Amino acid sequence: MLLTLLSVFTLSLASADNSSPEGTWKTIDDETGKAKSLVKIWIDKGELKGQIIELLNPSEPNPVCKECKGSRKNKPIEGMVFVWGLEKDGDEWTGGKILDPNNGKEYKANLELIENGKKLSVRGFIGFALIGRTQVWERVN
């Protein structure tokens, strides 16, 4: 009996909560199809945020956001909070911003879990959601 309970407990710890966007994600460039970074997504008082925790194959060591404005200008990209202000709206997270550290531009953003929470559809846009770009990130367990 104890062994059975221990097995169930261990299995429940091992399985990720795919109903939430919280966790670590591998970003996939929508133009090249290559993995770009690992990011951490979390919810803080109802606000979804994202932080770049590791760049994969950066073009230079320890890159900084040269094109960013304000407090992010010339700050290291690794460790930077680049998604903020999103709030849950049904099955999506909307109303926030996402920063592209390659060009320093901020975009409106929508995020939605897809494929039973194994992937995250991330849409950045200016003005209307129809005009923008979408990346599909992969959950890292």
VENTALIN-V449464 format. One record per backbone hydrogen bond with DSSP energy under -0.5 kcal/mol. CO is the residue of the C=O (numbers start at 1). NH is the residue of the N-H. Records with the same first field share a line. If there is no record, write none. Layout:
CO=NH, NH
//
This chain:
1=5
2=6
3=7
4=8
5=9
6=10
7=11
8=12
9=13
10=14
11=15
16=18
17=20
23=41
24=140
25=27, 39
26=138
27=36, 37
29=33
34=29
36=56
37=27
38=53, 54
39=25, 41
40=51
41=23
42=44, 49
43=45
44=47
46=48
47=44
48=86
49=42
50=82, 83
51=40, 53
52=79
54=38
55=57
60=63
63=77
64=66
65=68, 74
69=72
70=73
72=75
75=65
77=80
80=52, 82
82=99
83=50
84=97
86=48
87=94
89=92
91=113
92=89
93=111
94=87
96=109
97=84
98=107
99=101
100=103, 104, 105
105=100
107=98
108=125
109=96
110=123
111=93
112=121
114=118, 119
115=118
118=139
119=114
120=122, 137
121=112, 123
122=124, 135
123=110
124=133
125=108
126=128
128=131
130=132
131=126
133=124
135=122, 137
137=120
138=26
139=141
140=24
//
